[in-house]
Amino acid sequence: MNYRTNKKTGKKHSLLGFGAMRLPGLKDNPTIIDQAATTQLIRHAIDNGVNYIDTAYTYNEGESEKAIAKALRDGYSEKVMIATKLPTMRLKKAEEHEMYLNTSLQRLEREKVEFYLLHGLKERYWPTVKELKTTTFLENKRAEGKIENIGFSFHGETFEFFKEVLDYAPWDFVQIQLNFMDAEKQAGVKGLQYAASKGLPVIIMEPLKGGKLIEKIPPSIQKHWDAMNTKRTPVDWAFRWVANLPEVTTILSGMNTITQLDENIATFSDADAGCLGERELSVIADVAETYRDLITYPCTGCGYCLSGCPKKINIPLVLDMRNEATMFDSYDIFIYELNHLIRQPPSTCLGCRKCEEVCPQHLQITEILNEISDKYEDVSLQWWRAYE
């Protein structure tokens, strides 16, 4: 296992981290964690050098933290660093800070946690975080010794917002989404480098883009992988692209079988900064470009359309999700996200065409939104919006 040094603490982090959002489930009910399989998996990971485990208050409605605690009994707890998260998206009152932290510590059977994050920080949660002085709470708990390192996982839309958050508080680390398709999305490589320039360790999530980079490989993509002189799986190449970046501290992977774990351990025992040559980086860039050639709508995500929309539809996000559905043949994911995660769905469009007046790409946005709404929206799935 390759390791990288946390510049803030001096401790060695395994380059491969264990993401505990998708733990093994029981065959008759995969939503229920299989404790025996989970314990075997986590201990096998630790025995083979993994020393960073990432979970969250909300994973499996709290069962992930409990399952990890059980797996780490019998002396394994002392061998790892644990990261868990405060559910930023649920915050309503300042008193909840203490409740969330104490509940996580109780579930994890720990008096302190090594890494504690604001979970999935986005633009719409940021005003609440500032109003409730959440970062001050984290700093106080760090001073008390209940938290060793404070940070945040980032799912905001721009590097500029990432920079604002990073400059706001004395963070000890940060977690961002990064893979070869998202080098310029969210925080991106630019955010990685900015955090590293401030001496912060950076934990990487979604290195496989939620599995999209390794499932249903189109023939036009496979021919690029086949052109590599060294034969590796798309999983291996995707991990190596991230590992090649020296600013990265740990790369999280959600593994739920021993086979997946062993394959990843083999990759991260070899992959490291500088592991890719110019030709390999060029081929991976070709893979990314070929994926982009598959997009349906050439939206650049400039955001000009957002300023005039009276319904506040996040048009760039909707179009980006639709494009990804085409690129990765992931329409099931798109339909779920469209109907469960988008606050203002395409069907709320008024047809005023103010967005089209400012679109640099001259997209017929009204027709596009209508098409998406007609094909993919399901009002029966949008019940949750009535309770916001």
N, C-alpha and C positions, 0 to 999 in steps of 0.2 A: 504493500500500500504506500503510495506517495503521500507526503505530508507537506503542509505549508504553514509558516509561522504567522500567528496572529500578532501584528506589530503593536497592538495595544496591551496585550497580556503577556506576550512572549511564549505562549503555549503553542504546541503543535496541533494543527487540525488535520484530520484525514481529508484528503482531497475529495473522497466520496463520502457524502453525508447520507444518513438514513431518513427519508421523508416518510412520516407516519400518518399520512392522510388516507392511504389505501392499504390498510392492513388486511391480512387474510381473513376471509369470511367463511362461515359455515356453509356447507354445500346446500342444505335445505333452506338457508336464509343468509345470503351473502352480505346482508346489511348488519348482521351480528358478528362481532369479531371472534375468530377462532383463537382462543387464548393459547392453546397448546402449540399451534402452528406459529403464532406470533412470537411466543417465547423462543421457540427453536430458531426462527428466522433472525431475531434480534441478537441472540447470543452467538449465532454463527457469524453474523456481521462483526460483532465485537471481537470474537476470537480471530477474525481475519483482518483486524486492524482498523475498523470503522470506530471512531470515537465521538461522533457528533450526531445527535438524534433530534429531529425537528418535529414538533407536534403543535397543537393549538387547543384552546379552550373549546372551540366549536367542532373539532374533528370528531365524527361519529357521536355527536351530542355529548362529548365529554368522555366517551368510552375509550378513545385513543389514549388519553393521558393515563387512565386507569390500567389499560392493558400494558402500556410501557412500564409502569411502576412494577407490575407483577413480573414482567420479563426481566427486570433489572435486579430482582432479589438474588440472594445467594452470592453476593459480592460483585455483581456486575455493575451496580449503580456507581461505584467508585471509579470505574474504568471509562466513563463517558461524560460528555458535556451535554446538557439538555437545553433545548430552546423551546419555549412555548409562547403563546400570544394572547394579548388582551383583545377581546372582540370589539375593535373600534366601531364596527358597523352597528353594534347594539347599544353603544353608550348613550345614555339620556341624562344621568345625574352623576355628580362628582362622587357620591357615596359608593357608586358601583365599582369604582377603581379597586378599592380594598377587597370587595366581595369577589371580584373576578380573580385577582391575584391569589387570595387565600384559598379559593376553591381549587385553583390549578395546583397549588402547592400541596393541598390535602390529597387530591387525586394522584399526584406524582409521588406521594409519600416522601416529601422533601421539606426541609426547613428553608431552603433557598433554591433559586434556579439560576443557572449560569448565564443564560441568554433570555431576555424577555423583550418581546416586540409588540408594537402597535400593529394589529393585523390588517393587511390588505388596504393600506392607506390610499385613499382617492381624494380628489378635489372636494367632493361633496361631504366628506367626513371631517375635513380639516378645520372648518369653523368651529365645530363642536369640540374638537381636541383642544383648540386654543381657548375657547370659552370656559371649558371645565378645568383648564390648567393641568391637562393630563401629563405633559412632559415634566412638570414640577413634581407631580406625584411619583413618577418614575425615578426622578433624581433623588427624592427623599428616601424611597425604598432602597435605592442603591446605597445611599449613605447608611441606612440601617442594617444593610447586609442581607436583605431578603432577595435582592437582585444583584448579580455581579456585573452584568453588561446590559445596557439599554439600547434598543434599536427600533427599527420599523421595517415591515415588508411593504414594498411599494407596488401599487397597481394604478398609479396616476397616468395621465395621458401624455405628459410632456416632460422633457428634460428640465425645462424652466421651473415647473412645479417641484420636481425632484430636488433641484438645487435650493429652492425656497425652504423646503422641509429640512434638508440636510443642514442648512445654515441657521436654522431656528433654535436648535438645542444642542447640548454637548453629548451627542450620540457616541456610543462605543463601537457600533457596527451597523450594517445595513444589509437588507436582503432584497434582491431585485430579480425580475424575470429576464433571462437572457438566453438566446440561442441564435443560430446563424440566420434565421429568418427575422429575428427581432433585434438585430444589431442597432437599428435606428428607431425602435419603438420604445415607448415608456421612458425609462431612464437610459436604456441602451448602453452601448460601449462608452459613449461620452459620459454617462452617469457613473459607470464603473470606474473610469479613469479619474473623474472628479472626486469620488469618495476616496479612492486610493491616494490621491494627492493630499488629502487631509489626514492621511495615516490610518484610515478606517479599514478593517477587514470587510470583505464583501462576500456574502453567501448568495449563491445562485440557485434560483428555483426555475422550474419549467425548461430545463435544458433540451428536452425533447418536444417542447411546445405541447404539453399535455398528451404526448403520444402521437401527435399528428405527423411528425417527421419520420415515423417508423411504421405507420400503418397504411395499407392500401397504396403502396408505392406505384405511381403512374409509370408506364413504360418509358416515357420521355425523361423521367428522373432516373430510373434504373440504369439507363444507358450511360449516364454520367458516372454513377457508382462503379459500373462494370469497367469503365475506362481507367480507373485507378490502378497503378502498378501493383500496389499492395492491396490484397483483397480483404476487406473488412465489411461488417454489417453496417447498415445505415445508423444503427444505434451507436456503434463504436465511433463512426465518423462524427456524429453529432456531439457526443461527449468530448471527443478530442478537440473539436473546434473551440469549445469553452475552456477546456483544460489548457489549451495553447496560450491563453491570456494570462500573463504573469500576475495581474492585479487580483485575480480570483483567489479566494481563500478556500472555500468548500463548495462543492456542487451537490445539490440534493437530488436524490432519485427515489421515487416511490416504488419500492420493490415488495412483491407479495408472494414470491416463490423462491426457493433455494436456487433454482436454475438461473433466474434473473439476477439474483444476488451474486452468484459465482461468476457470471459473465461480466458483471460490472466491476467486481473486485479484480478480475483479470485485466480489464481495460485500465483501471486506475492504478494498477501496479506498474503500468508501462507509460500511460499518457501523462504528460507534464508540460510545463511551459516550453515552447520551442519544439514541440513534438511534430508539428506539421511544417512541411517544406513549401516552397513557393508554388510548385505544381499542385500539391494537394489543396492548398488554400484557393488556388484558381479554380479547381474542379468544384469545390464546395460553393464558391461564388457562382459558378455556372448552374449548380443545382438550385440555389436561391433564385437566380434570375429566371430559370425555367419555370419554377413554381409561380413566380410573379407573372409570367407570360400567360398563365392559365386564368388570371383574374377576369372577372366579368365587367366590372366598372372601374375605369382608370381614375379613381379618386386618390388624390395625393395627401389627404388628411390635413389640408391647410387650415381648415376651420372657419373660413370666411362665411360659410353658409350659416354658422351658428348665431351670428350677431343679429340677424333679422328674422329668425324663425319665431313666430308668436307662440308656438306650442312647445318650444325648447326641445325639439327632437334632436337627439345626438346623431345627426346625419352621417358624419364621418365614421362613427363607431358602427352604425347599422350597415353601412356599405362595406366596411372592413370585415365584419362578421360574414356578410354574404359572399365576399370574395374568398374568404378562407374556406367556406363550405365548398366552393368550386375547386379550389386548389387542392384540398386534402380529402375531397369526397366525404365531408363530415357534416352532412345536412342534418343528421340527428342532433348533433351538438348545437348547430345553428338554431334549429327549431326550439330546442330547450332554452337557450340563452335569450332568443327573441321574445319568448313568451313568459319567461320568469325573471329576467334580469334588466330588461330595458324599461325605464320608467315611463317614457313617452313613446309608444310603439308607432310604426309607420302609419297605421290606420287613423291616427289623430291629425294627420296632415290636412291643412285647410285648403290646399291648392292655390295659395296666394302667389307662389313662384318667386318670392323675395330671395330665396336661396339661389335660384337660377340666375338672378340678375348679377350676383357677385361671384359665381363659380368660375375660376380661371380655366377649368377643363370643359366648360360649356356643357355640363351634364344635364340631361333632362330629369332632374331630381324628382319632380312630382310624379312622373310616370314610373320611375324606378321604385319609389316608395309605395305606390299603388300596386305595382307588380309583386313586391315583396309581401305586402299585406295580404293580397289575394291568395298567394301561393302558400305562405308559411305561418301566418298568424292564426291562432286558435283562441278565440275569446274565452272559451271555457277554461283555459289554463291561466287566465290573467286575473283570477279572483283576488289575489293578494294585493293588487293595486288599490282596492277599495279600503284597505286597512292602513294605508300609509298616512 
